[in-house]
């Protein structure tokens, strides 16, 4: 199960918006704390590709088999992607 959030990238703003699932209608959504854009169209295109890969992985290796559980954080900003995986 995924818990998706939008992190504000504005300097000195640390707002995290819990959204459940990131969708196209969130593009250009303003940060409630500072008004900056929480999701650019460029970041949406990158996120959509990563999300599709994650959906395939979830179907292949569901977490209900008793195997190790992991937490994966994906950060997209412009042309940079950061992926962090942690075993729980």
URPEQUI-V48545 format. One record per residue. N is the residue number from 1. OMEGA is omega in whole degrees, 0 to 359 (999 if undefined). D_LAST is the distance of its C-alpha to the last C-alpha in Angstrom with 1 decimal. Layout:
{{N:OMEGA:D_LAST} {N:OMEGA:D_LAST}}
This chain:
{{1:181:14.1} {2:169:14.6} {3:184:15.3} {4:181:17.7} {5:172:19.4} {6:178:22.3} {7:177:22.4} {8:180:25.9} {9:181:26.9} {10:177:30.0} {11:177:30.6} {12:175:30.0} {13:182:28.4} {14:183:24.8} {15:174:24.9} {16:181:22.0} {17:177:23.3} {18:185:21.0} {19:183:22.7} {20:177:20.6} {21:179:21.9} {22:182:23.6} {23:183:27.1} {24:181:30.3} {25:178:32.1} {26:177:29.8} {27:182:31.4} {28:177:33.4} {29:181:31.9} {30:175:32.7} {31:180:30.4} {32:181:31.4} {33:186:31.2} {34:178:33.2} {35:178:34.5} {36:180:33.1} {37:179:31.9} {38:182:28.2} {39:177:28.3} {40:178:30.9} {41:178:32.3} {42:177:31.2} {43:178:27.6} {44:180:27.8} {45:178:29.1} {46:181:26.2} {47:181:23.6} {48:179:25.4} {49:179:25.1} {50:181:21.4} {51:179:20.9} {52:177:23.0} {53:180:21.0} {54:179:17.7} {55:178:19.7} {56:179:20.9} {57:179:17.5} {58:179:16.4} {59:182:19.6} {60:187:19.2} {61:179:15.7} {62:184:14.9} {63:183:11.6} {64:183:13.9} {65:180:14.7} {66:179:12.4} {67:181:10.7} {68:177:7.2} {69:180:5.5} {70:172:5.2} {71:179:6.7} {72:176:10.2} {73:179:12.9} {74:178:16.5} {75:178:19.3} {76:175:22.9} {77:183:26.0} {78:182:29.2} {79:180:29.0} {80:176:25.8} {81:178:22.4} {82:179:19.2} {83:177:15.9} {84:179:12.6} {85:181:9.6} {86:175:6.3} {87:181:3.8} {88:999:0.0}}
